[in-house]
C-alpha cells in the first residue's frame, strides 16, 4: 500500500511586489487572484480552483536584519532580550 501524495493541495508564495508577481504569474500560468485579506490574494487556477495564496513579503537588508535595541527594525518592532 502506498501513501504517496499525488496532487499539491495548497501553497504560499511570499513576494516583495504583489502587483508584479500577479502580473507575472497571471501571464505565465493563467492564474487570477482574489483578495483574501490584507496584502494577501488567493490564487485561482485556469480551471477555477483555488490553488494557494500569494502574499507581500517585506524587503529587508543587512542593516535592518542587524538592528540593535536602540534602532528597532520598524515602528512596530520592539526589542526582546
Secondary structure per residue as TSV (DSSP state, phi and psi in degrees):
chain	resnum	aa	ss	phi	psi
A	1	X	-	360.0	134.2
A	2	X	-	-111.5	136.6
A	3	X	-	-110.1	36.5
A	4	X	-	-72.2	139.4
A	5	X	-	-86.6	124.1
A	6	X	-	-107.1	-5.9
A	7	X	S	-144.0	132.2
A	8	X	-	-70.5	135.4
A	9	X	-	-104.0	-30.5
A	10	X	-	-164.6	145.6
A	11	X	-	-153.0	166.5
A	12	X	E	-127.5	141.3
A	13	X	E	-124.3	106.5
A	14	X	E	-83.2	131.8
A	15	X	E	-133.2	149.9
A	16	X	S	-78.2	-19.7
A	17	X	-	-139.6	104.3
A	18	X	H	-61.8	-43.6
A	19	X	H	-62.6	-45.6
A	20	X	H	-63.3	-42.7
A	21	X	H	-65.2	-43.3
A	22	X	H	-62.9	-40.6
A	23	X	H	-63.0	-48.2
A	24	X	H	-61.1	-55.7
A	25	X	H	-66.5	-31.6
A	26	X	H	-64.8	-43.8
A	27	X	H	-70.0	-42.9
A	28	X	H	-75.4	-44.4
A	29	X	H	-110.8	-6.0
A	30	X	-	75.4	21.1
A	31	X	-	-77.6	151.6
A	32	X	E	-119.5	169.3
A	33	X	E	-136.8	130.6
A	34	X	E	-111.7	132.8
A	35	X	E	-57.2	136.5
A	36	X	-	-144.3	46.3
A	37	X	S	116.1	178.8
A	38	X	T	-72.6	125.9
A	39	X	T	56.6	35.0
A	40	X	E	-145.8	138.5
A	41	X	E	-133.1	138.6
A	42	X	E	-77.4	139.9
A	43	X	E	-96.0	124.4
A	44	X	E	-109.8	124.8
A	45	X	-	-75.3	169.0
A	46	X	T	-58.2	-24.1
A	47	X	T	-86.8	0.6
A	48	X	S	91.4	-4.0
A	49	X	-	-83.7	141.8
A	50	X	E	-75.6	124.3
A	51	X	E	-100.9	-35.4
A	52	X	E	178.7	-150.6
A	53	X	E	-141.9	157.4
A	54	X	E	-130.6	131.9
A	55	X	E	-137.0	160.5
A	56	X	E	-75.7	132.9
A	57	X	-	-114.2	114.8
A	58	X	-	-59.5	140.7
A	59	X	-	-74.5	141.0
A	60	X	-	-129.5	164.2
A	61	X	-	-135.1	171.8
A	62	X	H	-64.2	-28.9
A	63	X	H	-65.3	-47.7
A	64	X	H	-74.1	-30.7
A	65	X	H	-69.0	-24.2
A	66	X	T	-108.0	28.2
A	67	X	-	-62.4	149.0
A	68	X	-	-104.1	171.5
A	69	X	T	-57.0	-28.3
A	70	X	T	-83.0	-12.3
A	71	X	S	-133.2	81.3
A	72	X	-	-60.5	152.6
A	73	X	S	-65.6	-38.5
A	74	X	S	-139.4	171.3
A	75	X	T	-65.6	-21.3
A	76	X	T	-95.9	-4.4
A	77	X	-	-78.9	151.3
A	78	X	-	-140.6	146.8
A	79	X	-	-81.3	130.0
A	80	X	-	-117.4	121.4
A	81	X	-	130.0	360.0
